[in-house]
C-alpha cells in the first residue's frame, strides 16, 4: 500500500504515506471495477486511505487514457515530449511542454516529487545545454527548473552547479536579455534556501564571484538586479536545521572583503532611490553584509547613513522601503561609533515619524523599534535624548496597536529596557504612558515565551515584579 515513516506532525508514531503509484492504481480500480467517474474514483480512494490512517499527499489532478487502462499525468507526458524533442535537431516544440512542467511544479510538492521520479531534473539540465544560446528557450527551461527546485533543493548536483555558473558567466553581461540572468539568479536562490551543503558547494565552485559580477553587469535592469540581490543574500542565511554549523558569516566576509559588495550596492542604490522595490532589495543586501563593526563603518564611509536618511525623508509613503532602511540602520549601529554618527544625523526623528505614519504595519514597527532600541543600548545620553524626541511614545503606541504580535511585543520590552536601564528619569514617563500594563498584558496574551523579557523590562522600570529563582544552590557539594 505504501511505506511507513516518521512524521513531525505526529511526533509519537509512524505515519503511513501512500505512493503515487498505489494511489493511481486504487483510482484506476475504482473506475474499471466499480464504473465510477474519475472524480468519484479519486474521492473514494482518498476516503478509503484516510479511513486506514494513510496520508494521500500525492498528485490528484490527472486524467485517464482513452482505453481507461492507465493514468495520464500531464507533467509526465510533458517530460516525455521534451525528451523526444531533445533527440531532434530543431527542438521547435518545446514551449508548451516546458510551460506545463513549470505550471505543474508550482502546484504542490507532490507534483515536484513526481517530476523527480520521472527524471525531470536531468531532462531539464540536458535541455539547458542544448538551448544555452537560445534566449527564449533557455528562459523557459530556467523557469521550469526554478519551479522544480522550489522547496526541493536536494536535487542539485555538481553538474547542475557547474552548468549554472557557466550560464551566469556567459549571460551576465547580456543586458538585452535580462530575463535569462534573472532566472539564473532565481535558480541559485532556490538551491540555497534551507540547504547549507548546497551553499558551501556553490561557494567553492565560485558562485559568490559570479553573482557579484552579475549584479554589477545587470545594474540597468531592476528585475535581474533584484533577483541577484536575493541570490546573494541566500548565502548569508543560517536556516538549515539539519546542519549544526553554518558558514553564513564567512560568506558575508567574502562578499565584503573580496568582492566589495557593500560599496557596489550603495553606489547602485543612489540611482534607484525612486524605485522602492529595487532600493529595498539593495538596502536589505547591505544590511545582511554588516556583520562586523568594520563593515558597519565601511557602510557609513560609503554613504549609508545619508542614503537611509534620504529614504526616510523623500519616500515617507513607501512602508517596505522605510522598513529596509531602518533594518539596515539597526544592523549598522551595533558599532558604537556608527551609533553616535546616526544620532547626529537626526535619524531618530525620522524613525519616529515613520512609526507614526505606518503604525498599522507590524513589520515596519518591528524594524523601527529595533533601530531605536539599538541606538539606546549602553548609551544613557542616547536613551535620554530618544525619550525626549518621542521614542517612548512611538514604542508604546506600536505595542498598543499590535498586541497579538509576539515578536513586536518582545522588541518593545527590550527597547523599554534599553531606554530606562541606566536612565532612571525615563522610568516615570514610560509608566505614565502605560508601559507597565502593556507589558503585563503581553505576558497574558503570549505566555511563557514573553515572560523573561517582560519581567526584565518591569524590573528595569522599577515596578514590583516577582523574579523566580531557577536554582537555589542547595546541592550537597555546595552546601557543605
C-alpha distance (Angstrom), angle and dihedral (degrees) to the residues before:
residue distance angle dihedral
X1 . . .
X2 3.75 . .
X3 3.76 141.4 .
X4 3.78 126.6 -82.6
X5 3.76 120.0 -129.1
X6 3.79 139.0 161.7
X7 3.78 115.7 -90.9
X8 3.83 125.1 -162.5
X9 3.79 87.8 -140.4
X10 3.78 90.5 71.5
X11 3.83 101.7 24.8
X12 3.77 92.1 -175.2
X13 3.80 105.8 57.2
X14 3.75 143.6 34.7
X15 3.78 115.3 -97.7
X16 3.77 122.4 -149.3
X17 3.79 113.0 -133.2
X18 3.79 119.6 -166.2
X19 3.78 120.5 -129.5
X20 3.80 120.9 -127.0
X21 3.81 91.3 -116.2
X22 3.82 93.3 52.9
X23 3.80 92.7 48.2
X24 3.80 91.8 47.7
X25 3.82 90.2 50.4
X26 3.80 92.1 50.4
X27 3.80 91.8 50.8
X28 3.80 91.3 47.1
X29 3.79 90.4 50.8
X30 3.81 91.0 52.1
X31 3.79 90.3 52.1
X32 3.81 97.5 45.0
X33 3.80 102.2 34.1
X34 3.79 100.3 34.1
X35 3.80 100.5 29.2
X36 3.81 93.9 -125.0
X37 3.77 125.1 159.0
X38 3.80 114.5 -109.2
X39 3.80 92.4 -105.2
X40 3.81 91.8 50.1
X41 3.80 91.1 46.4
X42 3.81 92.4 53.3
X43 3.81 92.5 48.3
X44 3.80 91.4 47.7
X45 3.81 92.5 49.3
X46 3.81 90.7 50.0
X47 3.79 90.4 49.8
X48 3.81 93.2 48.6
X49 3.79 95.1 50.3
X50 3.79 92.5 42.9
X51 3.82 89.9 54.8
X52 3.82 87.5 55.4
X53 3.83 90.9 50.0
X54 3.80 91.7 -111.3
X55 3.80 118.8 143.0
X56 3.80 117.1 -131.6
X57 3.80 102.0 -156.1
X58 3.78 92.1 156.7
X59 3.81 140.5 112.9
X60 3.79 111.1 -75.5
X61 3.80 103.5 169.8
X62 3.78 99.8 88.5
X63 3.80 138.3 120.2
X64 3.81 136.0 -138.5
X65 3.77 129.5 -111.7
X66 3.80 117.2 -104.6
X67 3.81 91.7 -99.2
X68 3.83 90.6 47.1
X69 3.79 90.5 -127.5
X70 3.79 98.1 115.2
X71 3.80 142.5 30.7
X72 3.82 117.7 -113.5
X73 3.81 118.0 -151.7
X74 3.79 112.6 -163.8
X75 3.80 93.2 -143.3
X76 3.81 93.3 50.1
X77 3.79 90.2 49.5
X78 3.83 89.5 49.2
X79 3.81 91.5 52.1
X80 3.81 90.0 51.2
X81 3.80 89.6 52.0
X82 3.81 90.9 50.3
X83 3.80 91.6 50.6
X84 3.79 90.0 50.0
X85 3.80 91.0 51.9
X86 3.80 90.7 48.4
X87 3.77 88.5 65.6
X88 3.80 92.0 54.8
X89 3.82 123.1 79.2
X90 3.82 96.4 -130.3
X91 3.80 104.5 41.7
X92 3.80 88.3 -162.7
X93 3.81 97.5 152.9
X94 3.79 100.0 59.2
X95 3.79 102.9 102.5
X96 3.80 97.6 78.7
X97 3.83 98.8 44.8
X98 3.81 91.0 45.1
X99 3.80 90.0 52.0
X100 3.82 88.8 50.1
X101 3.80 93.1 51.2
X102 3.79 91.1 49.2
X103 3.80 94.2 47.2
X104 3.81 93.7 46.4
X105 3.82 93.5 47.0
X106 3.80 90.3 53.6
X107 3.81 91.3 56.8
X108 3.82 99.7 71.6
X109 3.79 148.3 -34.3
X110 3.82 88.1 -98.6
X111 3.81 90.1 62.0
X112 3.80 91.2 50.4
X113 3.81 90.5 49.4
X114 3.80 89.7 51.2
X115 3.80 89.9 52.8
X116 3.82 89.7 49.5
X117 3.78 90.4 51.8
X118 3.78 91.0 53.8
X119 3.80 95.8 51.2
X120 3.80 93.7 -102.1
X121 3.81 96.1 149.6
X122 3.80 94.6 55.1
X123 3.80 90.3 43.5
X124 3.82 91.6 55.5
X125 3.81 92.0 45.5
X126 3.80 90.5 52.8
X127 3.77 90.3 48.5
X128 3.82 92.1 50.5
X129 3.77 90.4 55.3
X130 3.80 90.7 50.7
X131 3.83 96.9 47.5
X132 3.82 99.9 32.4
X133 3.80 91.6 121.0
X134 3.82 94.4 45.9
X135 3.83 106.8 83.9
X136 3.81 96.0 -164.6
X137 3.80 97.1 49.5
X138 3.80 93.2 38.1
X139 3.79 89.9 53.7
X140 3.81 91.6 51.0
X141 3.80 91.8 47.3
X142 3.80 91.4 49.5
X143 3.80 90.8 50.1
X144 3.80 89.4 54.6
X145 3.82 91.4 47.3
X146 3.82 92.2 49.8
X147 3.81 90.0 51.6
X148 3.82 90.9 48.4
X149 3.83 93.2 48.8
X150 3.83 95.9 48.6
X151 3.85 106.9 119.6
X152 3.81 84.2 -12.8
X153 3.84 104.6 88.1
X154 3.82 95.2 141.7
X155 3.79 89.3 84.0
X156 3.82 93.4 71.5
X157 3.81 112.8 112.9
X158 3.84 131.3 -170.7
X159 3.80 87.0 -106.0
X160 3.81 89.7 55.1
X161 3.81 91.8 48.8
X162 3.79 92.6 51.6
X163 3.80 92.3 47.4
X164 3.81 91.1 48.2
X165 3.82 92.3 52.8
X166 3.79 92.6 44.4
X167 3.80 90.4 53.1
X168 3.81 93.1 45.8
X169 3.79 90.6 52.1
X170 3.81 91.5 45.9
X171 3.79 96.0 46.9
X172 3.81 105.0 30.7
X173 3.81 94.2 96.0
X174 3.80 97.9 40.3
X175 3.78 95.6 102.8
X176 3.81 91.6 169.4
X177 3.84 88.6 67.6
X178 3.83 103.5 40.5
X179 3.83 94.5 153.5
X180 3.81 90.9 73.0
X181 3.81 91.1 52.4
X182 3.81 90.2 46.4
X183 3.81 94.3 54.1
X184 3.78 92.8 43.3
X185 3.80 87.5 57.1
X186 3.79 90.5 46.5
X187 3.79 90.9 51.7
X188 3.79 89.3 52.2
X189 3.81 90.8 50.5
X190 3.80 94.4 51.6
X191 3.81 90.7 49.4
X192 3.82 91.0 54.1
X193 3.80 103.1 44.7
X194 3.82 111.1 107.0
X195 3.81 91.4 -12.8
X196 3.81 115.4 103.9
X197 3.81 94.9 174.3
X198 3.80 91.1 56.7
X199 3.80 90.7 48.9
X200 3.77 93.9 51.8
X201 3.80 93.8 44.1
X202 3.79 91.2 48.8
X203 3.81 92.0 49.2
X204 3.79 89.9 50.6
X205 3.80 88.6 51.8
X206 3.83 91.9 52.6
X207 3.80 105.1 -97.0
X208 3.81 97.0 141.1
X209 3.78 93.4 55.6
X210 3.81 92.1 45.6
X211 3.80 94.9 48.4
X212 3.81 93.2 45.8
X213 3.81 88.5 52.6
X214 3.81 90.3 46.9
X215 3.80 91.3 52.9
X216 3.80 91.7 52.8
X217 3.78 95.3 42.9
X218 3.81 93.7 49.9
X219 3.81 96.9 45.1
X220 3.80 90.4 120.9
X221 3.83 91.2 59.0
X222 3.77 113.1 66.6
X223 3.83 96.9 -166.5
X224 3.80 93.9 53.4
X225 3.78 90.7 43.6
X226 3.81 93.2 51.6
X227 3.79 89.7 50.5
X228 3.82 90.4 49.4
X229 3.81 90.7 51.4
X230 3.80 91.3 52.8
X231 3.81 90.7 47.5
X232 3.80 91.7 51.3
X233 3.81 93.3 47.5
X234 3.80 90.6 51.6
X235 3.82 87.5 70.2
X236 3.82 90.6 57.7
X237 3.83 94.4 57.3
X238 3.79 127.8 106.6
X239 3.79 98.2 -162.1
X240 3.81 106.7 123.7
X241 3.81 107.4 106.3
X242 3.80 90.0 -170.9
X243 3.81 91.3 67.8
X244 3.79 124.5 69.2
X245 3.80 94.5 -155.9
X246 3.78 134.5 33.9
X247 3.80 132.1 -160.3
X248 3.80 92.6 -147.0
X249 3.82 92.4 121.2
X250 3.80 92.2 48.2
X251 3.81 90.9 49.5
X252 3.81 90.0 51.9
X253 3.81 89.4 49.6
X254 3.80 91.8 52.9
X255 3.80 91.8 48.3
X256 3.81 91.6 52.0
X257 3.79 102.4 37.2
X258 3.80 102.0 32.7
X259 3.81 100.9 31.7
X260 3.85 102.8 25.8
X261 3.78 90.4 -134.3
X262 3.81 96.7 161.7
X263 3.80 89.8 60.1
X264 3.80 92.6 43.7
X265 3.80 94.3 50.8
X266 3.79 94.5 46.5
X267 3.81 92.0 48.6
X268 3.82 92.2 50.4
X269 3.80 90.7 43.5
X270 3.80 92.0 64.1
X271 3.81 88.8 67.0
X272 3.81 94.4 48.2
X273 3.78 104.7 47.7
X274 3.80 89.4 113.1
X275 3.83 92.3 53.5
X276 3.78 105.0 71.0
X277 3.82 99.8 -168.5
X278 3.80 94.4 52.5
X279 3.80 94.2 40.7
X280 3.81 89.6 51.4
X281 3.81 91.6 53.9
X282 3.80 92.2 49.3
X283 3.81 92.6 47.3
X284 3.78 90.7 48.6
X285 3.80 90.9 50.7
X286 3.80 92.8 52.0
X287 3.80 89.1 48.0
X288 3.81 91.6 54.2
X289 3.80 89.7 52.3
X290 3.82 96.3 51.7
X291 3.80 93.3 89.8
X292 3.82 97.3 130.2
X293 3.79 133.1 48.8
X294 3.79 91.7 -117.5
X295 3.81 91.3 52.6
X296 3.80 90.1 52.2
X297 3.80 89.1 52.1
X298 3.80 90.2 47.5
X299 3.81 89.6 54.1
X300 3.80 90.0 51.9
X301 3.80 91.6 47.6
X302 3.80 88.5 53.2
X303 3.79 92.6 53.0
X304 3.81 103.7 -94.5
X305 3.83 95.0 141.1
X306 3.79 90.7 50.7
X307 3.80 90.4 50.1
X308 3.81 92.2 48.1
X309 3.78 92.4 51.0
X310 3.81 91.1 45.2
X311 3.80 89.7 54.3
X312 3.80 94.1 48.5
X313 3.82 92.4 45.8
X314 3.81 101.2 39.4
X315 3.82 101.5 36.0
X316 3.80 107.0 35.7
X317 3.82 92.2 149.4
X318 3.82 95.8 58.2
X319 3.79 103.4 90.0
X320 3.82 95.9 -179.1
X321 3.80 92.6 48.7
X322 3.80 91.4 47.3
X323 3.80 90.1 49.4
X324 3.81 93.4 53.5
X325 3.80 91.6 46.4
X326 3.80 90.8 53.9
X327 3.81 93.0 45.1
X328 3.79 89.4 53.2
X329 3.80 90.0 49.1
X330 3.80 90.4 49.7
X331 3.79 91.0 54.1
X332 3.79 94.0 45.5
X333 3.80 97.3 50.1
X334 3.77 90.3 62.7
X335 3.81 79.2 89.9
X336 3.82 105.4 78.0
X337 3.80 93.0 -147.1
X338 3.81 90.4 53.8
X339 3.80 88.7 47.3
X340 3.80 90.4 60.2
X341 3.81 91.9 47.3
X342 3.81 91.6 49.1
X343 3.80 91.3 53.3
X344 3.79 90.0 51.2
X345 3.80 92.7 53.3
X346 3.79 92.5 59.4
X347 3.80 93.9 -114.3
X348 3.85 94.0 144.8
X349 3.80 92.4 62.8
X350 3.79 90.9 50.5
X351 3.81 91.7 48.9
X352 3.79 91.6 50.3
X353 3.82 90.2 49.2
X354 3.81 90.4 51.2
X355 3.81 91.0 49.2
X356 3.78 90.0 51.3
X357 3.82 93.9 48.3
X358 3.82 95.9 44.5
X359 3.80 100.0 31.2
X360 3.81 91.9 136.2
X361 3.84 93.2 58.7
X362 3.82 107.2 87.8
X363 3.81 97.0 -165.8
X364 3.79 92.5 53.4
X365 3.80 91.3 45.4
X366 3.81 90.5 52.9
X367 3.81 90.5 51.1
X368 3.80 92.8 48.3
X369 3.79 94.5 46.5
X370 3.82 90.4 48.2
X371 3.80 91.2 51.8
X372 3.81 92.9 48.9
X373 3.80 90.4 46.5
X374 3.80 92.5 53.1
X375 3.80 92.1 46.6
X376 3.82 89.5 55.8
X377 3.80 96.6 43.0
X378 3.83 113.1 120.4
X379 3.83 93.4 -17.1
X380 3.85 111.6 98.9
X381 3.80 92.4 -174.7
X382 3.81 89.7 57.3
X383 3.80 91.9 46.9
X384 3.79 91.2 52.4
X385 3.81 92.7 47.0
X386 3.81 92.4 47.4
X387 3.79 93.4 53.6
X388 3.81 90.5 47.9
X389 3.82 88.9 51.1
X390 3.81 92.3 53.7
X391 3.79 102.9 -97.3
X392 3.81 93.8 130.1
X393 3.80 92.4 54.9
X394 3.81 91.6 46.8
X395 3.82 92.6 51.8
X396 3.80 93.9 46.7
X397 3.81 92.3 46.6
X398 3.81 90.8 53.4
X399 3.81 90.9 48.9
X400 3.80 90.8 50.5
X401 3.80 93.0 51.5
X402 3.81 97.6 43.2
X403 3.78 103.2 42.7
X404 3.83 92.1 147.0
X405 3.82 94.9 54.2
X406 3.81 104.3 95.5
X407 3.80 96.4 -171.8
X408 3.79 92.1 49.3
X409 3.81 90.6 50.2
X410 3.81 90.4 51.1
X411 3.78 92.0 49.0
X412 3.79 89.7 47.9
X413 3.81 90.9 54.3
X414 3.79 91.1 49.9
X415 3.80 91.6 48.8
X416 3.80 90.4 51.1
X417 3.81 90.2 51.1
X418 3.79 92.8 49.9
X419 3.80 92.0 50.2
X420 3.80 97.0 48.0
X421 3.82 107.4 26.9
X422 3.81 95.5 90.0
X423 3.79 98.3 16.1
X424 3.84 108.6 67.7
X425 3.81 91.8 177.7
X426 3.83 89.0 67.1
X427 3.81 92.1 59.3
X428 3.78 95.7 76.8
X429 3.79 94.2 53.4
X430 3.80 92.5 51.9
X431 3.80 90.6 48.9
X432 3.80 91.9 49.1
X433 3.81 92.5 54.5
X434 3.80 93.3 50.2
X435 3.81 105.5 -97.0
X436 3.82 95.4 142.8
X437 3.80 96.0 54.3
X438 3.80 91.8 43.7
X439 3.79 92.3 53.5
X440 3.79 92.5 48.1
X441 3.79 90.0 47.7
X442 3.81 90.0 52.5
X443 3.81 89.8 55.6
X444 3.81 90.8 50.1
X445 3.82 91.6 50.7
X446 3.80 100.8 40.1
X447 3.78 102.0 27.0
X448 3.79 126.3 -164.4
X449 3.85 98.1 2.2
X450 3.83 87.9 63.6
X451 3.78 98.2 41.8
X452 3.80 103.8 88.8
X453 3.79 97.7 43.7
X454 3.82 91.4 42.3
X455 3.81 94.0 50.8
X456 3.78 90.6 48.2
X457 3.81 90.3 52.5
X458 3.81 91.9 48.2
X459 3.81 90.5 48.6
X460 3.82 92.1 51.6
X461 3.80 89.8 47.5
X462 3.81 87.2 59.1
X463 3.80 95.3 -117.8
X464 3.79 125.2 142.7
X465 3.81 105.1 -90.3
X466 3.78 129.1 165.6
X467 3.78 110.2 -134.6
X468 3.79 114.8 -157.8
X469 3.80 117.3 -131.5
X470 3.79 107.6 -129.9
X471 3.82 93.1 -166.5
X472 3.80 132.5 8.6
X473 3.79 99.8 -163.5
X474 3.82 96.5 -121.8
X475 3.82 97.0 140.1
X476 3.81 114.1 132.9
X477 3.80 93.7 -115.2
X478 3.80 91.8 57.0
X479 3.80 97.4 35.6
X480 3.80 96.8 59.3
